[in-house]
């Protein structure tokens, strides 16, 4: 991220975490996606099991 060790030492944990999130967002990191519901998960498992993986 470009901080020197001395700069990191002077930061609070909150400041460092906010800087890390901002750096990640500015450099193309994707936002976290919400987990699927239990029903959505089961539907995805059923769909995956129905695929012919031998071809």
C-alpha positions as CSV (number, residue, x, y, z in Angstrom):
1,X,0.0,0.0,0.0
2,X,3.0,2.3,0.2
3,X,3.2,3.0,3.9
4,X,6.6,2.9,5.6
5,X,7.0,0.7,8.7
6,X,7.2,3.9,10.8
7,X,3.9,5.2,9.3
8,X,2.2,1.9,10.1
9,X,3.5,1.9,13.6
10,X,1.9,5.4,14.2
11,X,-1.5,4.3,12.8
12,X,-4.3,2.9,15.0
13,X,-5.8,-0.4,14.0
14,X,-8.9,1.4,12.7
15,X,-6.8,3.7,10.5
16,X,-4.9,0.8,9.0
17,X,-8.0,-1.2,8.3
18,X,-9.8,1.7,6.7
19,X,-6.7,2.4,4.6
20,X,-6.5,-1.2,3.5
21,X,-10.2,-1.3,2.5
22,X,-9.9,1.9,0.6
23,X,-6.7,0.7,-1.2
24,X,-8.4,-2.6,-2.1
25,X,-11.5,-0.8,-3.4
26,X,-9.5,1.7,-5.5
27,X,-7.5,-1.2,-6.9
28,X,-10.4,-3.3,-8.2
29,X,-11.2,-5.5,-5.2
30,X,-14.8,-6.7,-5.4
31,X,-17.3,-6.0,-2.6
32,X,-18.3,-9.0,-0.5
33,X,-21.3,-10.9,-1.8
34,X,-24.0,-12.0,0.6
35,X,-24.2,-15.7,1.3
36,X,-27.0,-17.6,-0.4
37,X,-30.0,-18.7,1.6
38,X,-30.3,-22.3,2.6
39,X,-32.8,-22.9,-0.2
40,X,-30.6,-21.2,-2.8
41,X,-27.7,-23.4,-1.6
42,X,-29.7,-26.6,-2.0
43,X,-30.8,-25.5,-5.5
44,X,-27.2,-24.9,-6.5
45,X,-26.2,-28.3,-5.1
46,X,-29.0,-30.1,-7.0
47,X,-28.0,-28.3,-10.2
48,X,-24.4,-29.3,-9.8
49,X,-25.3,-32.9,-9.1
50,X,-27.4,-33.0,-12.2
51,X,-24.5,-32.0,-14.5
52,X,-22.8,-34.8,-16.4
53,X,-19.2,-34.5,-15.2
54,X,-18.0,-37.6,-17.2
55,X,-18.1,-35.9,-20.6
